[in-house]
Amino acid sequence: MLNVVILAAGQGKRMRSDLPKVLHRLGGRPLLAHVLDTARELDAKKICVVYGHGGEAVREALDAADIIWVRQEPQLGTGHAVLQTLTFLDPAAPTLVLYGDVPLIGAATLTRLIEAAGRGLGVLTEDLEDPAGYGRIVRDDDGRILRIVEERDASEDERTIGEINTGFIAAPTAALNRWLPALGNDNAQGEYYLTDIVRL
């Protein structure tokens, strides 16, 4: 059993397009279609797609019987987006968070993330030579993740960290029900960051 939440509400300002970011094409298909394929390959019991900008166009392009569409209005960050889905999820199953504009993550990698998370929080990270633009993974001396700090909120020392947050997480849904309402928005964006659940 698995819940999958796909965040697809972003405006895609950097793409300079009126087309919702998740509808841009890769291999002749919308980015979000590839992510939905991955969710189905994982045999997700519930698939929630959080939409916002251009949401009706996204729904029209990709509506299917197995998708639960959840509107995020206003758009107050990734933590707020996942919070909107909680009433639709199976509380006994873990939840995997994916991004509608990141289609090239494989089901095998995500399965390893879910298994590694077990009954706790799993965060998929990556080491980059140039981590500019990404949230950094701050660990303690024993290698445990203390927090994820977004670049805009990072100190000079934290910006030198090469390990970044990919955004993909797996967590018990019951824990998300506790963590997400406790999030604050005291950051440079004034948003509720999903990554802040690491601190809770």
MIVEX-700880 format. One record per residue (C-alpha): residue in three letters; x, z, y. Coordinates in steps of 0.001 Angstrom, whole numbers. Layout:
BEGIN
<nupa ALA	px X	pz Z	py Y> .
...
This chain:
BEGIN
<nupa MET	px 0	pz 0	py 0> .
<nupa LEU	px 1247	pz -904	py 3450> .
<nupa ASN	px -71	pz -1217	py 6987> .
<nupa VAL	px 1557	pz -3823	py 9218> .
<nupa VAL	px 1223	pz -3730	py 12999> .
<nupa ILE	px 2352	pz -6876	py 14798> .
<nupa LEU	px 2981	pz -6543	py 18521> .
<nupa ALA	px 1901	pz -9776	py 20191> .
<nupa ALA	px 796	pz -8734	py 23683> .
<nupa GLY	px 3944	pz -9731	py 25598> .
<nupa GLN	px 3749	pz -12202	py 28442> .
<nupa GLY	px 7030	pz -13982	py 27740> .
<nupa LYS	px 8087	pz -14118	py 31401> .
<nupa ARG	px 11574	pz -15327	py 30466> .
<nupa MET	px 10074	pz -18373	py 28732> .
<nupa ARG	px 8552	pz -19543	py 32045> .
<nupa SER	px 5459	pz -20840	py 30302> .
<nupa ASP	px 1721	pz -20275	py 30594> .
<nupa LEU	px 1517	pz -20422	py 26802> .
<nupa PRO	px 1505	pz -16949	py 25208> .
<nupa LYS	px 4979	pz -16258	py 23838> .
<nupa VAL	px 3777	pz -15884	py 20238> .
<nupa LEU	px 2223	pz -19368	py 20306> .
<nupa HIS	px 5507	pz -21139	py 21032> .
<nupa ARG	px 6444	pz -23211	py 18007> .
<nupa LEU	px 9193	pz -22972	py 15428> .
<nupa GLY	px 9208	pz -25551	py 12655> .
<nupa GLY	px 5910	pz -26942	py 13920> .
<nupa ARG	px 4063	pz -23603	py 13662> .
<nupa PRO	px 3438	pz -20770	py 16137> .
<nupa LEU	px 5976	pz -17927	py 16011> .
<nupa LEU	px 3202	pz -15482	py 15132> .
<nupa ALA	px 2149	pz -17606	py 12127> .
<nupa HIS	px 5579	pz -17039	py 10575> .
<nupa VAL	px 5327	pz -13267	py 11167> .
<nupa LEU	px 1860	pz -13203	py 9590> .
<nupa ASP	px 3276	pz -15019	py 6559> .
<nupa THR	px 5896	pz -12287	py 6213> .
<nupa ALA	px 3249	pz -9544	py 6460> .
<nupa ARG	px 1252	pz -11246	py 3721> .
<nupa GLU	px 4370	pz -11660	py 1583> .
<nupa LEU	px 4795	pz -7872	py 1815> .
<nupa ASP	px 1240	pz -7547	py 453> .
<nupa ALA	px 45	pz -5552	py 3458> .
<nupa LYS	px -3304	pz -3819	py 2935> .
<nupa LYS	px -4047	pz -3862	py 6675> .
<nupa ILE	px -2621	pz -6290	py 9243> .
<nupa CYS	px -3285	pz -5362	py 12877> .
<nupa VAL	px -2242	pz -7776	py 15615> .
<nupa VAL	px -2053	pz -6223	py 19077> .
<nupa TYR	px -2763	pz -8843	py 21718> .
<nupa GLY	px -2990	pz -8926	py 25490> .
<nupa HIS	px -1693	pz -11821	py 27582> .
<nupa GLY	px -3523	pz -15002	py 26564> .
<nupa GLY	px -5086	pz -13057	py 23732> .
<nupa GLU	px -8122	pz -15239	py 23270> .
<nupa ALA	px -5900	pz -18300	py 22797> .
<nupa VAL	px -3834	pz -16362	py 20246> .
<nupa ARG	px -6954	pz -15328	py 18337> .
<nupa GLU	px -8373	pz -18846	py 18360> .
<nupa ALA	px -5108	pz -20327	py 17089> .
<nupa LEU	px -4501	pz -17822	py 14300> .
<nupa ASP	px -7711	pz -15994	py 13421> .
<nupa ALA	px -8094	pz -15179	py 9737> .
<nupa ALA	px -10251	pz -12806	py 7696> .
<nupa ASP	px -7334	pz -10488	py 6889> .
<nupa ILE	px -6354	pz -9852	py 10533> .
<nupa ILE	px -7616	pz -6913	py 12585> .
<nupa TRP	px -7290	pz -7889	py 16253> .
<nupa VAL	px -6644	pz -5023	py 18683> .
<nupa ARG	px -6627	pz -5638	py 22438> .
<nupa GLN	px -4115	pz -3677	py 24514> .
<nupa GLU	px -5493	pz -3379	py 28018> .
<nupa PRO	px -3771	pz -2267	py 30132> .
<nupa GLN	px -385	pz -2993	py 28595> .
<nupa LEU	px 1536	pz 270	py 28854> .
<nupa GLY	px 4400	pz -317	py 26423> .
<nupa THR	px 5123	pz -620	py 22722> .
<nupa GLY	px 4235	pz 2985	py 21901> .
<nupa HIS	px 886	pz 2573	py 23625> .
<nupa ALA	px 337	pz -703	py 21729> .
<nupa VAL	px 816	pz 905	py 18318> .
<nupa LEU	px -1340	pz 3866	py 19399> .
<nupa GLN	px -4257	pz 1436	py 19883> .
<nupa THR	px -4115	pz 493	py 16176> .
<nupa LEU	px -4141	pz 3940	py 14557> .
<nupa THR	px -7884	pz 4123	py 13906> .
<nupa PHE	px -7689	pz 872	py 11915> .
<nupa LEU	px -4789	pz 1874	py 9644> .
<nupa ASP	px -4858	pz 3472	py 6205> .
<nupa PRO	px -3491	pz 6988	py 6890> .
<nupa ALA	px -2174	pz 7289	py 3319> .
<nupa ALA	px -4	pz 4160	py 3581> .
<nupa PRO	px 3209	pz 3712	py 5564> .
<nupa THR	px 3147	pz 1516	py 8657> .
<nupa LEU	px 5637	pz -1232	py 9426> .
<nupa VAL	px 5920	pz -2483	py 13016> .
<nupa LEU	px 6828	pz -6140	py 13537> .
<nupa TYR	px 7053	pz -8379	py 16598> .
<nupa GLY	px 5024	pz -11553	py 16928> .
<nupa ASP	px 7878	pz -13389	py 18616> .
<nupa VAL	px 10548	pz -12503	py 16011> .
<nupa PRO	px 9801	pz -14771	py 13049> .
<nupa LEU	px 13120	pz -14921	py 11231> .
<nupa ILE	px 13179	pz -11463	py 9653> .
<nupa GLY	px 12869	pz -11677	py 5890> .
<nupa ALA	px 10534	pz -9762	py 3616> .
<nupa ALA	px 13502	pz -8529	py 1544> .
<nupa THR	px 15102	pz -6874	py 4595> .
<nupa LEU	px 11800	pz -5284	py 5572> .
<nupa THR	px 11237	pz -4018	py 2031> .
<nupa ARG	px 14641	pz -2293	py 2188> .
<nupa LEU	px 13652	pz -734	py 5533> .
<nupa ILE	px 10390	pz 601	py 4069> .
<nupa GLU	px 12221	pz 1995	py 1028> .
<nupa ALA	px 14937	pz 3580	py 3193> .
<nupa ALA	px 12320	pz 5233	py 5400> .
<nupa GLY	px 10642	pz 6893	py 2428> .
<nupa ARG	px 8521	pz 9676	py 3900> .
<nupa GLY	px 10382	pz 9631	py 7209> .
<nupa LEU	px 11139	pz 7233	py 10013> .
<nupa GLY	px 13104	pz 4070	py 9261> .
<nupa VAL	px 14773	pz 2147	py 12094> .
<nupa LEU	px 16412	pz -1231	py 11520> .
<nupa THR	px 19608	pz -1475	py 13563> .
<nupa GLU	px 22340	pz -4056	py 14017> .
<nupa ASP	px 25881	pz -4030	py 15392> .
<nupa LEU	px 26501	pz -6651	py 18077> .
<nupa GLU	px 29660	pz -7620	py 19900> .
<nupa ASP	px 27571	pz -8158	py 23038> .
<nupa PRO	px 24662	pz -5702	py 23011> .
<nupa ALA	px 23544	pz -6527	py 26572> .
<nupa GLY	px 19791	pz -6369	py 26981> .
<nupa TYR	px 19112	pz -4251	py 23894> .
<nupa GLY	px 18254	pz -602	py 23329> .
<nupa ARG	px 21262	pz 1352	py 22025> .
<nupa ILE	px 21343	pz 3667	py 19016> .
<nupa VAL	px 22743	pz 7091	py 19921> .
<nupa ARG	px 23901	pz 9043	py 16861> .
<nupa ASP	px 25185	pz 12574	py 16309> .
<nupa ASP	px 28531	pz 13398	py 14664> .
<nupa ASP	px 26876	pz 13241	py 11220> .
<nupa GLY	px 25542	pz 9726	py 11836> .
<nupa ARG	px 21904	pz 10713	py 12355> .
<nupa ILE	px 19996	pz 8854	py 15058> .
<nupa LEU	px 19381	pz 11177	py 18007> .
<nupa ARG	px 17601	pz 8686	py 20222> .
<nupa ILE	px 17253	pz 5061	py 21169> .
<nupa VAL	px 17973	pz 4428	py 24816> .
<nupa GLU	px 16786	pz 1239	py 26477> .
<nupa GLU	px 19465	pz -545	py 28468> .
<nupa ARG	px 17724	pz 86	py 31799> .
<nupa ASP	px 17762	pz 3808	py 31062> .
<nupa ALA	px 21265	pz 3956	py 29508> .
<nupa SER	px 24297	pz 5650	py 31042> .
<nupa GLU	px 27578	pz 3728	py 31382> .
<nupa ASP	px 28868	pz 5360	py 28181> .
<nupa GLU	px 25683	pz 4510	py 26275> .
<nupa ARG	px 25950	pz 872	py 27351> .
<nupa THR	px 29283	pz 609	py 25510> .
<nupa ILE	px 27536	pz 1310	py 22182> .
<nupa GLY	px 27369	pz -1826	py 20025> .
<nupa GLU	px 24683	pz -634	py 17594> .
<nupa ILE	px 21298	pz -1836	py 18807> .
<nupa ASN	px 17660	pz -1322	py 17977> .
<nupa THR	px 16073	pz -4432	py 16444> .
<nupa GLY	px 12617	pz -2997	py 17125> .
<nupa PHE	px 11516	pz -2944	py 13498> .
<nupa ILE	px 10399	pz 474	py 12279> .
<nupa ALA	px 8676	pz 1926	py 9243> .
<nupa ALA	px 6999	pz 5325	py 9320> .
<nupa PRO	px 4281	pz 7370	py 7641> .
<nupa THR	px 1008	pz 6639	py 9409> .
<nupa ALA	px 139	pz 10345	py 9458> .
<nupa ALA	px 3367	pz 10974	py 11395> .
<nupa LEU	px 2568	pz 8186	py 13859> .
<nupa ASN	px -776	pz 9914	py 14448> .
<nupa ARG	px 1184	pz 12994	py 15588> .
<nupa TRP	px 4039	pz 11284	py 17404> .
<nupa LEU	px 2369	pz 8546	py 19440> .
<nupa PRO	px -30	pz 10746	py 21461> .
<nupa ALA	px 2979	pz 12936	py 22373> .
<nupa LEU	px 4958	pz 10099	py 24002> .
<nupa GLY	px 5747	pz 10249	py 27704> .
<nupa ASN	px 6514	pz 7451	py 30141> .
<nupa ASP	px 9322	pz 8984	py 32204> .
<nupa ASN	px 11618	pz 5944	py 32141> .
<nupa ALA	px 12649	pz 2988	py 34306> .
<nupa GLN	px 9650	pz 907	py 33157> .
<nupa GLY	px 7034	pz 3669	py 33366> .
<nupa GLU	px 5966	pz 2670	py 29844> .
<nupa TYR	px 5330	pz 4463	py 26562> .
<nupa TYR	px 8259	pz 3322	py 24419> .
<nupa LEU	px 7765	pz 3244	py 20661> .
<nupa THR	px 11471	pz 4001	py 20321> .
<nupa ASP	px 10938	pz 7475	py 21802> .
<nupa ILE	px 9330	pz 8648	py 18538> .
<nupa VAL	px 12897	pz 9119	py 17267> .
<nupa ARG	px 13165	pz 12221	py 19485> .
<nupa LEU	px 9932	pz 13808	py 18240> .
